[in-house]
Amino acid sequence: MYSAVEAGCLAPDRISNRTPLMIRPAAIRDVNGHGALAPQCELGFLDNGFRCALPAVAYVEFHMVGHCQRFDCDAHGNACGYVCADHLDALEYTAQCTAAEMQPTALSQRLFNRVARCPTCGKTLLSASDILQAVVAL
C-alpha cells in the first residue's frame, strides 16, 4: 500500500505488530508530545445519537466492505477518523473477522483462482490489513 509518509518520518521503535500498519509521523509525534493536539474519538452512531467521549489514540482508515459508496466514505470507500483505544481494538477485531469470513474455500481458490472482494467496489481483500488500511498512532 502506498503511504504519503516519507520513510524518514517513521519511528521504528513505535511500530507495533498489533495493527496492520502502525506508524507515528514525526509531525504528529512532535505536536502530540507538547500536548497541543488532543482529538476526541469520532466514533458515533447517527441513529441513536451515541458519541464516544474518550480521547483518540489513532487515526484510522477502515474500508466499509459492502457499504463503501456511502456518503460518509472517502473516494476509496474508507471511513476515516480518530478513534480511542477501545474502538481501535474493535475495528481490528472486525477487520479480522470480516477478512476471515470472506475468504473463499481452499478448493475454490485452487480450482478457480478466486479471491475475496468487496461486493460493492470489487477491491481485493486478502487480509485484515486490506480492510483496516491505515492506523496512525497519535
C-alpha positions as a Python dict, from the first residue, in 0.01 Angstrom:
ca = {
    (1, 'M'): (0, 0, 0),
    (2, 'Y'): (133, 346, -86),
    (3, 'S'): (192, 581, 203),
    (4, 'A'): (240, 955, 176),
    (5, 'V'): (457, 944, 487),
    (6, 'E'): (826, 959, 400),
    (7, 'A'): (1049, 683, 533),
    (8, 'G'): (1240, 935, 744),
    (9, 'C'): (923, 1019, 939),
    (10, 'L'): (868, 670, 1074),
    (11, 'A'): (950, 588, 1432),
    (12, 'P'): (1069, 224, 1418),
    (13, 'D'): (1073, 196, 1797),
    (14, 'R'): (696, 261, 1798),
    (15, 'I'): (591, 13, 1529),
    (16, 'S'): (356, -249, 1669),
    (17, 'N'): (256, -588, 1535),
    (18, 'R'): (-95, -543, 1680),
    (19, 'T'): (-216, -349, 1378),
    (20, 'P'): (-166, -391, 1004),
    (21, 'L'): (12, -59, 971),
    (22, 'M'): (117, 131, 1280),
    (23, 'I'): (319, 444, 1213),
    (24, 'R'): (386, 760, 1408),
    (25, 'P'): (484, 1050, 1181),
    (26, 'A'): (730, 1296, 1333),
    (27, 'A'): (493, 1591, 1286),
    (28, 'I'): (217, 1425, 1490),
    (29, 'R'): (466, 1296, 1747),
    (30, 'D'): (613, 1644, 1797),
    (31, 'V'): (277, 1815, 1827),
    (32, 'N'): (134, 1544, 2050),
    (33, 'G'): (443, 1549, 2273),
    (34, 'H'): (375, 1911, 2356),
    (35, 'G'): (7, 1845, 2430),
    (36, 'A'): (-116, 2077, 2153),
    (37, 'L'): (-314, 1802, 1980),
    (38, 'A'): (-570, 1605, 2179),
    (39, 'P'): (-852, 1493, 1945),
    (40, 'Q'): (-1155, 1309, 2075),
    (41, 'C'): (-1276, 973, 1945),
    (42, 'E'): (-1501, 1043, 1648),
    (43, 'L'): (-1690, 714, 1655),
    (44, 'G'): (-2062, 770, 1677),
    (45, 'F'): (-2394, 634, 1561),
    (46, 'L'): (-2633, 864, 1380),
    (47, 'D'): (-2944, 662, 1459),
    (48, 'N'): (-2926, 677, 1840),
    (49, 'G'): (-2702, 979, 1897),
    (50, 'F'): (-2419, 782, 2064),
    (51, 'R'): (-2089, 969, 2062),
    (52, 'C'): (-1772, 835, 2227),
    (53, 'A'): (-1615, 1079, 2474),
    (54, 'L'): (-1276, 907, 2514),
    (55, 'P'): (-954, 1067, 2386),
    (56, 'A'): (-832, 944, 2048),
    (57, 'V'): (-516, 736, 2022),
    (58, 'A'): (-504, 681, 1646),
    (59, 'Y'): (-623, 799, 1308),
    (60, 'V'): (-768, 511, 1102),
    (61, 'E'): (-887, 434, 752),
    (62, 'F'): (-1134, 145, 756),
    (63, 'H'): (-1274, 7, 427),
    (64, 'M'): (-1652, -18, 461),
    (65, 'V'): (-1691, -360, 297),
    (66, 'G'): (-2027, -377, 123),
    (67, 'H'): (-2107, -15, 210),
    (68, 'C'): (-1812, 169, 60),
    (69, 'Q'): (-2017, 402, -159),
    (70, 'R'): (-2197, 568, 131),
    (71, 'F'): (-2199, 946, 163),
    (72, 'D'): (-1966, 942, 464),
    (73, 'C'): (-1688, 737, 297),
    (74, 'D'): (-1391, 884, 113),
    (75, 'A'): (-1323, 827, -259),
    (76, 'H'): (-1167, 485, -182),
    (77, 'G'): (-1462, 362, 24),
    (78, 'N'): (-1293, 418, 360),
    (79, 'A'): (-1439, 561, 677),
    (80, 'C'): (-1164, 785, 813),
    (81, 'G'): (-1126, 944, 1153),
    (82, 'Y'): (-983, 947, 1504),
    (83, 'V'): (-1062, 658, 1741),
    (84, 'C'): (-993, 570, 2105),
    (85, 'A'): (-806, 256, 2212),
    (86, 'D'): (-1126, 58, 2276),
    (87, 'H'): (-1270, 135, 1934),
    (88, 'L'): (-934, 69, 1766),
    (89, 'D'): (-939, -281, 1918),
    (90, 'A'): (-1299, -328, 1800),
    (91, 'L'): (-1210, -218, 1446),
    (92, 'E'): (-909, -455, 1440),
    (93, 'Y'): (-1131, -744, 1551),
    (94, 'T'): (-1399, -655, 1296),
    (95, 'A'): (-1141, -639, 1015),
    (96, 'Q'): (-1000, -980, 1113),
    (97, 'C'): (-1346, -1141, 1130),
    (98, 'T'): (-1463, -985, 803),
    (99, 'A'): (-1148, -1092, 619),
    (100, 'A'): (-1179, -1448, 755),
    (101, 'E'): (-1548, -1475, 662),
    (102, 'M'): (-1489, -1352, 307),
    (103, 'Q'): (-1204, -1589, 220),
    (104, 'P'): (-1305, -1849, -40),
    (105, 'T'): (-1255, -2216, 38),
    (106, 'A'): (-918, -2375, -41),
    (107, 'L'): (-1074, -2582, -320),
    (108, 'S'): (-1232, -2273, -477),
    (109, 'Q'): (-900, -2088, -455),
    (110, 'R'): (-713, -2368, -632),
    (111, 'L'): (-967, -2456, -898),
    (112, 'F'): (-1100, -2114, -988),
    (113, 'N'): (-826, -1881, -861),
    (114, 'R'): (-1081, -1687, -655),
    (115, 'V'): (-1000, -1420, -400),
    (116, 'A'): (-1222, -1227, -161),
    (117, 'R'): (-1353, -898, -298),
    (118, 'C'): (-1563, -612, -164),
    (119, 'P'): (-1912, -674, -305),
    (120, 'T'): (-1963, -302, -370),
    (121, 'C'): (-1640, -184, -533),
    (122, 'G'): (-1461, -511, -618),
    (123, 'K'): (-1150, -428, -414),
    (124, 'T'): (-937, -736, -341),
    (125, 'L'): (-942, -830, 27),
    (126, 'L'): (-659, -1070, 106),
    (127, 'S'): (-630, -997, 478),
    (128, 'A'): (-746, -770, 761),
    (129, 'S'): (-489, -510, 652),
    (130, 'D'): (-691, -459, 332),
    (131, 'I'): (-987, -355, 547),
    (132, 'L'): (-819, -166, 833),
    (133, 'Q'): (-576, 0, 596),
    (134, 'A'): (-403, 271, 794),
    (135, 'V'): (-351, 324, 1163),
    (136, 'V'): (-152, 632, 1254),
    (137, 'A'): (-78, 649, 1626),
    (138, 'L'): (-109, 988, 1789),
}
